[in-house]
Amino acid sequence: HTPFGHAGERVLNELCSFGFRHNEQSVRVVEFLEKERAGLNLTWEVRDGIRCHTGDIMPSTLEGQIVRFADKIAYINHDIEDAVRGGVISEEDLPGECSDILGRTPSIRINNMIVNIIENSFDNSAVQMSREFLEATARL
């Protein structure tokens, strides 16, 4: 990620005439800038996960789909933890229906989200969450 997270990305996007997307910059770093400009020998699946972990471009690989969900689970729960730690909100301020579905603590939410993805992806050709969990996650 860029310095100062997504806020830093927004500022860089405004300053750069060609725009700035941290996921595209990350792919550029691993493909061209690392190892004294030789790049890293990463598979298509790893690069797909880096490029598509956020934004409008959907991943084309199962690995990329997993990374996209992992990123979403991480940032939602870390943002909530940061807001609670900063005294901006308390866990009780979260929508009750979301807590009923996802869980009432960060560790329970993370576990339930992962289990839901596993249960809904098993024997499927895509990595997915149930509609109920997706909607509750989006509300948070």
VENTA-V688248 format. One record per residue. N is the residue number from 1. RES is the residue in one small letter. OMEGA is omega in whole degrees, 0 to 359 (999 if undefined). Layout:
n,res,omega
N,RES,OMEGA
N,RES,OMEGA
//
This chain:
n,res,omega
1,h,181
2,t,172
3,p,180
4,f,172
5,g,183
6,h,176
7,a,176
8,g,178
9,e,180
10,r,179
11,v,179
12,l,179
13,n,178
14,e,184
15,l,184
16,c,181
17,s,181
18,f,181
19,g,179
20,f,175
21,r,185
22,h,181
23,n,177
24,e,177
25,q,179
26,s,177
27,v,178
28,r,180
29,v,185
30,v,181
31,e,189
32,f,190
33,l,180
34,e,178
35,k,177
36,e,176
37,r,177
38,a,181
39,g,177
40,l,181
41,n,183
42,l,178
43,t,176
44,w,182
45,e,179
46,v,179
47,r,176
48,d,178
49,g,179
50,i,185
51,r,190
52,c,183
53,h,178
54,t,176
55,g,187
56,d,183
57,i,180
58,m,180
59,p,180
60,s,180
61,t,176
62,l,178
63,e,178
64,g,178
65,q,178
66,i,180
67,v,180
68,r,177
69,f,180
70,a,178
71,d,180
72,k,180
73,i,182
74,a,187
75,y,178
76,i,183
77,n,178
78,h,177
79,d,178
80,i,179
81,e,179
82,d,180
83,a,178
84,v,180
85,r,180
86,g,179
87,g,180
88,v,177
89,i,169
90,s,178
91,e,181
92,e,179
93,d,180
94,l,179
95,p,183
96,g,181
97,e,176
98,c,179
99,s,178
100,d,182
101,i,189
102,l,183
103,g,187
104,r,177
105,t,180
106,p,183
107,s,178
108,i,178
109,r,181
110,i,179
111,n,182
112,n,178
113,m,180
114,i,179
115,v,180
116,n,178
117,i,180
118,i,182
119,e,183
120,n,180
121,s,183
122,f,181
123,d,175
124,n,180
125,s,179
126,a,174
127,v,185
128,q,174
129,m,175
130,s,179
131,r,180
132,e,180
133,f,178
134,l,181
135,e,179
136,a,178
137,t,180
138,a,180
139,r,179
140,l,999
//
